[in-house]
Amino acid sequence: MDRTKLRLYAVTDRAWAADGDSFFRQVAAAVAGGADIVQLREKHLDPQAFLTEAKRFVALCREQGALSIINDSAEIAAQAGADGVHVGQGDLEASHARALLGPDKLIGVSAHTVEEALRAQAAGADYLGVGAAFVTGTKADASPISRETIRAITAAVNIPVVAIGGISQNNILQLKGCGLDGVAVVSALFAQPDVQAAARELKRLSEEMVR
């Protein structure tokens, strides 16, 4: 995939949205500010509600020119017509997701070690999300990995890599020199009073990080 599309990767969290309409306004603002790829993450919706939301999400991303990724569920991604799916180590393997979605969709995989990264690449992943880069309140069970591990992962694989976990405007440049293609962020975007402005600044900092 085009590595520049991963400079700013937005991951949704409805915790900071008053309702469904404001949630989608936040997504649109993130894209307008520079997020070229957005992942819809819903841990608590039933499958039908998730599919309904996913269809609206995909339509919005397509209209705004961003790539749409569904978290965990290749089935929802396929039914909603999303651009791809992101799976964790405990979720559907990349090879199985590929079989469900076909050759033209994006498969992202979370990785925490070089071994996991190489296994995901071999299974057909298009990009990796590595972390947690820093302590994060979004995912309580995500332990930070070292800069050395991030550098080892980016050196070991040929596919693009983004860092995720606790990344903000204040610490993103600490990841400079790690060989990353971008950052994936949640609260650094969606917990901010001006999502578009936050996205614009994070995109600028991410471009500086990858140089």
N, C-alpha and C positions, 0 to 999 in steps of 0.2 A: 504494500500500500504506500501511498504518498506520505513520507515521513513528516512533511510540513503540516499535514492535517492533524497531527498529534501534539502540536505545540501546547495547545490548551484543550484539555479533555474534561468536559463537565460531567459530573455524576450527580444525579438528582437526589434530593431529599425533601419530601413534602413537609417536614417538621416546621419549616419556616414560611410556609404558605398558608394563608387563611382559608382558602378553599381551592377547588379544582381550577377555576379560571385564573386565580392569582398564581397558582403553580405553573400553568402554561405561559403566563406572562413572564414569569421568572426565566423559564427555559428560553423564550424568545429573546429576552434581554441578554442572556448569556451568549447566545449566538450572535446577536447584534454587536456585542462587545468583543467578539473574536474567537469564541469557541467553535471550532470546525467539526467537532465530534461530541455527541452527547449520549450518555448512557442512562437509560431509564431503570432505576433500581427501586423495586417495591417488594418489601419483605413480608408485608402483612395483608395484601389484597388477595381475595380468592381469585381463581383462574379466570373467571368470566369478567370480573371487574378489571383485572390486570389487562386482559385482552382489549377491552373497550378503551381503556386509557392508552394502551400501546398503539392502537390504531390512530387515535387523535395525535399522539406524540410523533409517530412516523410522518403523518401528514404535515404537521407543523415543521419538522426538521426538513422535509423535502421542499416545502414552500420557502423556507429560509436559507436553503442551500447547505445544510449541515448533514453529516452522517448520523444515522440513528442506530444505536446499539441497545439491545435488551439484556438485562442482567439475568444470568442463570438459566433462563428458559429458551432453549432452541425452538421448542414448539410454538411459544408465543411469538418469537421473532419471525418464524416462518408464516404464521397465520396473519400477523400484522404487516408483513411485507417490509420488515426492518432491513437495514443494511448489514446487520450482523448480530452476534451474541457475544457476551463476555462470560466466561465460566471460571470458577475457582478450582482449587485442587480437589475439593470434595464434591464438586458438581460433575455434570456430564463431561466426559473426556472430549478433547478437541476433535479427535478422529470421529467420534460419534456425532458431535455437533456438525461436522463437515458432511457426514452422510445424510443428515436431516436437511441441511440448508443448501447443499450443492456447492459447486466450485466457485461461484461468483460472490459469495457473501463473506463478510469479515468475521474471523474467529479470534477473539482475544482471550488470553489465559493469565490468571494471576500466578506469580512465581515468587518464591522467597529464597531459593538457592540456585546455584548453577545447574545442579542435577534436574531440578524441576523445570528450569528454563529450557534446557536441551531436550528434555522429554516432550515438552509442549511444542517446541519447534519441529521435532521429528513427527509429531502427531498432526501437523498441519496448521499450527497457529500462525496468524498473520501479524500479531503484535503481542507484547507482554506488558502486564501491569505489575511492577515490582514494589514491594514495601512490606511493612510500613516504613516510609522514609523518616518520619518523626512520630512522636507520641501523638495519638489521635483519639478524640472523643467519639468519632463516628462509628468506629468498630472496636469495641472494648477488648476483643481477643487478638488484636493485631499488634504484635511486638515489633518494635523498630529493628531494621537490619542496618548493618554498617555501610558506610560509604565504600569500603573495600569490597563488600559483597555486591553492591550495585555495579561497581566498575568491573568486577569479575563476570557478572551476568552479561553486561553490554558487550564485553570483549569476547564472550563465548558464543554468542548467537549472531545470526545475520539479519534477523528481523528487527523491526523497530521496538523500542522499549520506552515506556513512560513510568515515572515514579508516582506513587500514590501514598497517602496517609499523612495527615497533619501538615500538609504543605500550605504555606501562606505567603503573602507578599514579604513578610519579615524574614523568612528562612529559605525561600526558593533558591537564592543564589549560592547557598551552601552546597547545592547539588551540582554546581558548575564543575566541569572536568570529569564527570562520571560517565560520559558517553551517552547520555539520555537524549531522546528525541522530543521530550515534552513532559508535562505534568498533568496528572488527573486530580481534580479538586472537587470538594463538596462544600463544606462550610465557608471556605475562602471566597466562594461565589454566592451561594444561596442564603447564607446567614447575614449577608451584607445589605445595608439599606438601599444601595444603588448597585444592583447586580451588573448592569451594563458597564458602569465605570470600573467596578472591581475586575470584570473580565478583561477590559481594555488594558488595565495596568498589569494584570497577571500575564497576559499575552506578551506585552512588552518585555517583562522580566524573563519570561520563558525563552523568548528569542535571544536575550542576552545570555541566559544560562547555557544554551546549546552552542554558542559561538566558541 
